[in-house]
């Protein structure tokens, strides 16, 4: 059995190779991540030459505020 990290790497490889059917099958094996883990990934991601749309940044800020109100810390 592959680890979640190995499954994610396999999914990325298949997706880059445009083998979407196989990538979809691998994606079904990957456990979903929590909101907090997703926000951590987003905040730690390096800046790229592609800008993140403002509505995505705003959605992230709203989600972080909601989690903070519930006493949960994102990131």
TORKOL-4160 file (C-alpha; in steps of 0.2 Angstrom, whole numbers, padded with zeros to 4 digits, m for minus):
75
<pt num="1" X="0000" Y="0000" Z="0000"/>
<pt num="2" X="0007" Y="0017" Z="m0005"/>
<pt num="3" X="0008" Y="0031" Z="0007"/>
<pt num="4" X="m0003" Y="0047" Z="0004"/>
<pt num="5" X="0012" Y="0056" Z="m0001"/>
<pt num="6" X="0017" Y="0043" Z="m0014"/>
<pt num="7" X="m0001" Y="0043" Z="m0020"/>
<pt num="8" X="m0001" Y="0062" Z="m0022"/>
<pt num="9" X="0016" Y="0061" Z="m0032"/>
<pt num="10" X="0008" Y="0047" Z="m0043"/>
<pt num="11" X="m0007" Y="0058" Z="m0046"/>
<pt num="12" X="0004" Y="0073" Z="m0050"/>
<pt num="13" X="0014" Y="0062" Z="m0062"/>
<pt num="14" X="m0001" Y="0055" Z="m0071"/>
<pt num="15" X="m0010" Y="0072" Z="m0072"/>
<pt num="16" X="0006" Y="0080" Z="m0080"/>
<pt num="17" X="0006" Y="0066" Z="m0092"/>
<pt num="18" X="m0012" Y="0070" Z="m0096"/>
<pt num="19" X="m0017" Y="0052" Z="m0091"/>
<pt num="20" X="m0033" Y="0059" Z="m0083"/>
<pt num="21" X="m0042" Y="0043" Z="m0082"/>
<pt num="22" X="m0028" Y="0034" Z="m0072"/>
<pt num="23" X="m0026" Y="0051" Z="m0062"/>
<pt num="24" X="m0044" Y="0050" Z="m0057"/>
<pt num="25" X="m0042" Y="0032" Z="m0051"/>
<pt num="26" X="m0027" Y="0037" Z="m0040"/>
<pt num="27" X="m0036" Y="0053" Z="m0034"/>
<pt num="28" X="m0050" Y="0041" Z="m0027"/>
<pt num="29" X="m0037" Y="0033" Z="m0016"/>
<pt num="30" X="m0031" Y="0049" Z="m0008"/>
<pt num="31" X="m0038" Y="0054" Z="0008"/>
<pt num="32" X="m0046" Y="0072" Z="0009"/>
<pt num="33" X="m0036" Y="0085" Z="0019"/>
<pt num="34" X="m0043" Y="0096" Z="0032"/>
<pt num="35" X="m0047" Y="0115" Z="0029"/>
<pt num="36" X="m0032" Y="0119" Z="0041"/>
<pt num="37" X="m0020" Y="0108" Z="0031"/>
<pt num="38" X="m0026" Y="0116" Z="0014"/>
<pt num="39" X="m0023" Y="0133" Z="0021"/>
<pt num="40" X="m0006" Y="0129" Z="0027"/>
<pt num="41" X="m0001" Y="0122" Z="0010"/>
<pt num="42" X="m0008" Y="0138" Z="0002"/>
<pt num="43" X="0001" Y="0150" Z="0014"/>
<pt num="44" X="0018" Y="0140" Z="0012"/>
<pt num="45" X="0017" Y="0139" Z="m0007"/>
<pt num="46" X="0030" Y="0149" Z="m0016"/>
<pt num="47" X="0025" Y="0164" Z="m0026"/>
<pt num="48" X="0024" Y="0160" Z="m0045"/>
<pt num="49" X="0023" Y="0171" Z="m0060"/>
<pt num="50" X="0004" Y="0167" Z="m0060"/>
<pt num="51" X="m0005" Y="0178" Z="m0048"/>
<pt num="52" X="m0018" Y="0171" Z="m0037"/>
<pt num="53" X="m0035" Y="0180" Z="m0041"/>
<pt num="54" X="m0041" Y="0191" Z="m0028"/>
<pt num="55" X="m0057" Y="0181" Z="m0025"/>
<pt num="56" X="m0047" Y="0166" Z="m0020"/>
<pt num="57" X="m0037" Y="0176" Z="m0008"/>
<pt num="58" X="m0053" Y="0184" Z="m0001"/>
<pt num="59" X="m0061" Y="0166" Z="0001"/>
<pt num="60" X="m0045" Y="0160" Z="0010"/>
<pt num="61" X="m0046" Y="0175" Z="0022"/>
<pt num="62" X="m0064" Y="0172" Z="0025"/>
<pt num="63" X="m0062" Y="0154" Z="0029"/>
<pt num="64" X="m0047" Y="0158" Z="0041"/>
<pt num="65" X="m0058" Y="0170" Z="0050"/>
<pt num="66" X="m0072" Y="0158" Z="0052"/>
<pt num="67" X="m0060" Y="0145" Z="0059"/>
<pt num="68" X="m0053" Y="0158" Z="0071"/>
<pt num="69" X="m0070" Y="0162" Z="0077"/>
<pt num="70" X="m0073" Y="0143" Z="0081"/>
<pt num="71" X="m0056" Y="0143" Z="0091"/>
<pt num="72" X="m0047" Y="0133" Z="0077"/>
<pt num="73" X="m0031" Y="0140" Z="0070"/>
<pt num="74" X="m0028" Y="0138" Z="0052"/>
<pt num="75" X="m0010" Y="0135" Z="0046"/>
